[in-house]
Amino acid sequence: MSYVLNGGPRKVAAETAERIHQAVAQLGYSPNAAARALNLGVIETMGLIIHDITNPYYNSIAATVQRAAEQHGVSLITASTLEDRSKTLSHLEAMEARQLRGVIVTTHMFPEAVRAATRMRTRIVQLDSLDPIPGVPRFDMDFEAGSWLALDHLTGLGHRRIAFVGGQSPVDVRIGPWRESHRRRGVDPGPLRVVPYTREGGYEGMRDILADEVPTSVFAGSDLIAMGVLRALREAGLRVPEDVSVVGYDDIPESEFAAPPLTTVRVPIEKMARDAVEAVLDPTAISDSDHISAPALIVRASTAAPRRTP
């Protein structure tokens, strides 16, 4: 059977081949690509589905996963949904058909994709994903705790009304702590703008805020958004941090080289990604549950005490 299905070099009688294909159809047989690769001496392969391959944050995830996989002698196939969660299921199904060693998923998922994932035979591990799959190990960070690090840093410097430029709640879990921080201090919240997680989104969101007021500080939902915020402030003739303090989130490599270097919340993405690879390749090493990492505040030159009444 395997000789016929794998296209052996010698011709097989048409009648014999037809009987084999009929049996395959009746049994619902699917060739084991992994076994075939082993017989042929081909390297094992695992998959990675990421949210947006154009985003430096996800670039870091992909690079770390690839390095970790290669250290185990495993190659990597990567697919991106390009921020379209409706593509997650089709990518999962394609990787399931390849019978990979396992798949790491870093995207958001619609309910039907979550349900389908629970029925798949391929081992799935989630990394920085807000839509948990029951019974699947998930590696994430405490984003609310990270938000409080950023907010407490700004309020500790003396800022009262803090602007927020970020994604939509509940996807952006930073909005809750931002609102709660103002409530606890008995202060009206600063301006809020919901934008895409892009430089352009941060730029347009900050320009929109500046059309109404100049806040003393801004909490950006990601470093990429913060890059756009910094540009909008610079074009408006405002200095960072002398006029406006800015805090980002993620600690992507670009943040250290921003002008000025960006204060941000570090996501331990390299450790999370390495652990996710281990969970794929050795299911007995890590439990099928949530593994939450702690964030860290990285103070650079984009924050300072306000020089005017907040």
Buried (B, 14 or more C-beta within 10 A) or exposed (E): EEEBBEEEEEEEEEEEBEEBEEEBEEEEEEEEBBEBBEEEEEEBBBBBBBBBBEBBBBBBBBEBBBBBBEEBEBBBBBBBBEBEBEBBBEBBBBBBEBBBBBBBBBBBBEEEBBEBBEEBEBBBBBBBBBBEBEEBBBBBBBBBBBBBBBBEBBBEBBBBBBBBBBBEBEBBBBBBBBBBBBEEEEBEBBBBBBBBBBBBBBBBBBBBBBEEEEBBBBBBBBBBBBBBBBBBBEEBEBEBBEBBBBBBBBBBEBBEEBEBBBBBBBBBBBEBBBBBBBBBBEBEEBEBEEBEBEBEBBEBEBBBEBEEEB
